[in-house]
Every structure is written in C-alpha cells, then in structure tokens.
C-alpha cells in the first residue's frame, strides 16, 4: 500500500518513481545489478596503475 501511495498518488517526479523501483529490484537507486556496484572502482585502480 505504501508503495502504491508513494509511486501512484504522490505526484512525485517520474525520476523518483524509477529510483524507488530500482531500490526495490536492485537495492540501490541506480539501475545496475548489485554485483556491478564497484566496477567504477576497478577502472580507477587500473588508471592509477597506468600512471
């Protein structure tokens, strides 16, 4: 019921609704799998090794 009220009746921006939906499915506000959460850190590690 709370989800329905927050997503359908609140009049909140569409970006909030997609954030809520992402939090329900992947447990984060971003739309990627939990296993991919730290991929950005790997890229930084590789860049720092190259320098």
C-alpha positions in Angstrom: 0.0 0.0 0.0 2.8 2.4 0.9 4.5 1.7 -2.5 1.2 2.5 -4.3 0.7 5.8 -2.5 4.4 6.8 -3.0 4.5 5.9 -6.6 1.0 6.5 -7.9 -0.7 9.1 -5.8 2.1 11.3 -4.5 2.6 13.3 -7.7 6.3 12.9 -7.3 8.6 13.4 -10.3 9.0 10.4 -12.6 12.7 10.1 -11.8 11.8 9.5 -8.1 9.4 6.7 -9.2 12.2 5.0 -11.2 14.6 5.4 -8.2 12.0 3.7 -5.9 11.6 0.9 -8.4 15.4 0.4 -8.7 15.6 0.3 -5.0 13.0 -2.5 -4.9 14.7 -4.6 -7.5 18.5 -3.9 -7.1 18.6 -2.4 -3.6 20.2 0.8 -4.9 18.8 3.9 -6.6 20.9 3.2 -9.7 19.8 0.8 -12.4 22.5 -1.8 -12.4 23.0 -5.1 -10.6 24.5 -5.2 -7.1 27.3 -7.3 -8.5 28.4 -4.4 -10.7 28.4 -1.8 -8.0 32.1 -1.5 -7.6 33.1 -1.7 -11.3 33.9 2.0 -11.3 36.5 1.5 -8.6 38.2 -1.1 -10.7 38.5 1.4 -13.5 40.2 3.9 -11.1 42.6 1.2 -9.9 43.6 0.4 -13.5 44.1 4.1 -14.3 46.3 4.7 -11.2 48.5 1.7 -12.2 49.0 3.2 -15.7 50.3 6.5 -14.2 
